[in-house]
Amino acid sequence: MHRHFLIILSALAAICVGCGGGSDEPEVTVFTLPIKGAAPDRPENTVHPGPNGLVGPEPKPVIPDTPPPHGLYGQNLIDGIGSRASYGTRLTLELLGVDYETRKKFYSSWDEGRPLIVTLGNGKLIEGLEHGIVGMEVGDLREIVVPARLTSGADRLWGAPADSALVFVVGLLDVNEPPDGV
């Protein structure tokens, strides 16, 4: 199921690359993370946050030595088996944000000492990150590479560099319907 998401996400990214650029030919970049083997499964009932609400140590992003992709790209590092994130749901996330080119970290839930709680689709996250989170399941740990053209919104997401491709490692810890009025 998760692999189908990645195939669909890659296909949509390839299609969107050609949109709005004025060219008849879509610009396609082949982009894969240098990860060996299949992502291990992690059922929802095995996600046990510690006292600070986070699961395990801060992950290290996998960034290839190639130019960033032109489209949105996501790959699961761990396949969760649980409730799915969709627009309008309230999510509890572990989040690491890194600049693709410089490899400098600009945000970390681990540095903050707590998970991020956000309603998906309310504009608190950058556009490409929101698209990359949709469909994640509780237990997923996903690396999402967002091209510079999809990094608008959310007041540059806690110091994210402008006009840069960004890499996020996102762990989905919980999915809830938002409280009334949110």
C-alpha positions, 0 to 999 in steps of 0.5 A: 500500500505504501509503495503504491503511494510513492509510485503515485506521488512520483507520477504526480510530481513528474506530471506537475513538473511540466505544469505552468512552465510554458514548455510542451515537454515536461522536465523529469528528474529521476531521483531516488534515495540511496537506501538499501532494502525494504522499509521495515513495518511498524504497526500503530500499537508499537509506536511508544513515545517517550516522556517528551512525546517523541519516539527514539533519537533524531533521524539522519536524512539521506541526501544524495550527491545529486541536484535536488529533484524538480518535483515532490518526492517521498520515500518511507524509511519505516512503513507504519500500519495505522490510521491515515493522515488526511486534510482536516485531521489533527496530527502529532508529528516528529519533524526534522527539516534540513536544507538540501544544498547546505545540509544545515538543519533549520528545525527539529522536534528533538531540539524543541523537546516535543512533537509538533501538533498541527491540523493538516491543511490549515496553512501551518506547514509549507505546501510541499510538506503538506502534500507529502504528509497526506496518506501517511499512516501512524508509525510511518517515518518518511523522508520528503524532498520538497523542491524550492517551488513548493516551499511557500507558506507557513512563514518559511517554516521556522527559519527554513531558507528561502528559494531552497529545496528542503528535506524533511524526515517526518514521523507520524505519531498520532491522527485525530479529528480536530476539536470543534471550531478548529 
